[in-house]
Amino acid sequence: MTMANEKKSHGAAVARILKRSTREHVGYLYQWNTGEKQDGWFSDTIEDVIYEPLDPKDCKIGRNPGDRPDDDTGTGGKPELDAPD
């Protein structure tokens, strides 16, 4: 099954969303297993933001649990996103 045909089932945070004026952390950018990206806001959507990429070794997409000796969850401590049923 190619990524284009793959069903959206899970995602992982790949970047922090920061309010440009204050650098306040206001959400995460998630990448689904299909490659699609989606903003995940802590509260209301904010228009003027910047995206701060997370270290790829901290992202679950494309890696297996336990890749880091201090992390057996596979998420690097970053939130995961499950597709709605």
N, C-alpha and C positions, 0 to 999 in steps of 0.2 A: 504494500500500500504506500503510495507516495504521499508527501506532506500535503499536496493539494487535495488529495482524496481522504486524508486522515480526519477522523472525528475529533473535535475539541474535547479533551478529557481532563487535562491538568495543565497548570502553568506555574511559573516561578517568577519571583521578583528579579528584574535585570537592571533596574535603575531606581534611584530615589527621585521623587518629584519635589522640587524646592520652590518656594515662593521667591521670585526674583528679587523683590525689594528687601526682604529680610533674611533670606536663605532658610526660612522655617521649613522643616520637613512636613509636607502636606499629603504625601501619598507615595505609592510605588507604581512603577511601570512594570507590568507583567508581560511575559512572553508565553503564549500557549504552546503546547506540543505541536501545533500546526504551523507555528512560526508567526502567527498573528499576534500583535501587541495591543495591550489595553491598559488604560489608566485605572488605577485603584485609589480613590480618594479617601482620606480619613474623615472628611466632612464634605462641605460644598465644593463644587468644581471651582478652580481658580484659573483665570485666563493667562496671566503673565507669570509663567513658570520656566524653570530650567530643569533639565534631566541630568542627574549625576550618575553615570554608569557604576554599577557594582562590579567588584572584581569578578571576572568570569569563574574563578574557582569557587566562588560563593553561590553560584547559580545552579539550580538543580537540572535545568534542561540540558541534556547532552552529557550528563555525568551520573555515576552510580553512587548510591549511599555508601558511606565509608571511604570515599576517595581521600578525605583528609583524616589523619589520625585522631584529631580532636572533635570530629563531627561524624556521628553515625546516622544522622537524619537525611543527609543528602541535600539539605537546604542551606547549609552554612549559617543557620540561625535566622534566615530570611523567611518571610511568610510565603506559603504556597497558596495557590488558587485552584480550586476544583471547579469543573464545569457544572453548571446547574443541570439537574436531572431532566 
